[in-house]
């Protein structure tokens, strides 16, 4: 594969990145080819030494999305980063997706418990409005207690969610380094 074929395939594989980012990457690889040719290597040798454009694009895309998550950790950015890291290899389907689903389940269930505690007095009062004969004062106080506990759970889940997000992003970065260069690069 010559330089132009390599760069065309690489650019096609990087189509999901912003055009300015894609242009910078293509320019870097053009310069890499120019340096290699000036050292006496053929374009085919340089292309073979770089690897496949598709794998390079997967690694670059994963790194780009991880950088985006570090800048702004929105749900969309995290999901794109997870998906890009999973795309690096089939093994990552288990290594990345399994922990992601487990952590997402823990976080979502924690938020659900907190919110259900907070709305319990409202739900109890709605139930009393429908069936006034079931009103008992101690049940109202118990539901208010659950609301207080729910507030504390929500506050705790805010910090747990931040901590788990940062830890999972570090895990994704470690995974990308492992795929790129093995243990020595981690």
N, C-alpha and C positions, 0 to 999 in steps of 0.2 A: 504494500500500500504506500503510495507516495504522499507527499505533504498535503496537497490539495484534497485528495480523497480523505485523508485522516481528518483534516480540519472541517471538511463538509459534514462528515459523519458526526464529529464532535459537536459542531454547531447544531445539527439536527437533534442530537441527544440532549442538548442543553436548552431546548426550546421553552421549558417551563420557568427558566430564570429570567429576570428582567433584562432587557436588551443591552443596557449599559454594562451590567455584570457579565453578560455573555460576550460582549465585544472585548472587554478587558481580558477575559480568559483566553479567547481565540488569539488575541495579540500576544499574550504570554507564550502560547504554544508556537506561534509563528517565530518568535524570537528564539525559542528553544531549538526549532529546526534550523534557523540560521546559524546559531552557535555550533550545532552539531555538524553542519555542512562545512563550516570554516575549520573544524577540527579534523576534517577528512572522512567523515562518516557519510554513508548514503542516506537518502530520505527513507528508504525502506528499513534500514538498520535502526534509525532513530524512532520510526513509528513502532517497530517491533519492540524496542526497548521501553517505550512508554506504556505499552499495553493496549487493550482495545478502547476505542473511543467511548463505547457504551459504559464500560466499567469506570473509566475516568469520570464520565459525566455523572454517574451514580454517586461517586465519592464527593465530587464537587457540589452536587445538589444537596447531599446530606450535610456537608460542612456549611453550605450557605444557609440552610434552614436552621441549623443549630445556632449559627450567629444571629439569625433573626429572632430566635427564641430568647437568646441572652439579652438582646436589645429590648424587646417587648414580649413578655411571656403571656400572650393571649392563647385562648383555647385553640384557635385556628392554627397559629404558629406551632404550637406543641404537636397537634395532630399531623401537620405537614412534616415536621421533623421526624416524628415516629415513623410515618409512612416512608420517608426518604431513607431512613436507616434500615428499615425492613427490606427495602429494595436493594440493598447492597448484597444480599445473599439469602438463600433459602434458610440457612441456619439461623439467621436473624429473625425469621418468622417466629421461632420458638423463644429465642433468647430475648427479644425485644417485646414482642406482642404479649407474651404471657405475663411478665411483670407489669406491663402497662395496663392490661385488663384488671389484674389484681389490685393495683394501686387505684385505678379509677373506681373500682367497686368499693374499696375502703372509703375513699373520699366522698363518693356520692351517698353511700349509706350513712356516713357521719353527718353530712349536711341534711339528709332526710330525717334523721333522728332529731337533730336540733330544731328543724323547722316544724316537725310534728309536735314537739314539746311546746313550742311557742304558740301554735295555733290551737292547742288543746282547750284553753278556756273559751275561746270563741266557738269551737265546735260544741263544747258542753252547753253553752248558752243558747246556741241554735237548737240543740236537742231539747232543752228546757222550754224554748219558745214553742216547739211543736208539741211536746208532751209535758205540760206544766205540772202534772201530778208527780213526776219523777224527781222534782227538785229536792236536793239534799245539800245543805250548806257545806258539809265536810267534803263532798265531791267537788264542789266549786273550789275550795281551798286546795285540794289535791291537784286539780288541773292548773291552778295558779302556781303551785310548787313546780309542776312539770314545765310551765312556761319559764320560770326562773332557771331551772336546770337546762332547758333548751337554749336560753340565751348564753349560758356558760359554754355549752357544747358548740354553739355557732362561733363564739369567740375563739375557742380552742381549735375548731376546724379551720378557721381562717389561717392560723399559724401552721397547723399541720399541713394544709394544702400548699402553702408557700414552701415549707421545708421539703415536702415530698416532691414538689415540682422541681426545685433546684437540684435535689439529689438525683432525680430521674434524668434531668438534662445532663448532669455530670456522667451518669451511666451511659447515656447515648453517645456522648463525646468519647468516652473510653472505648465503647464498642466501635465507633468509626476509626479511632486510632488503631485498634486491634485489626480491623479489616484491612486498613491501608498498609500497615507495616509490621504486623505481628507483635510479639511481646516486647521486642527491643524498642519499638516506637511508642509503647504505652507508657 
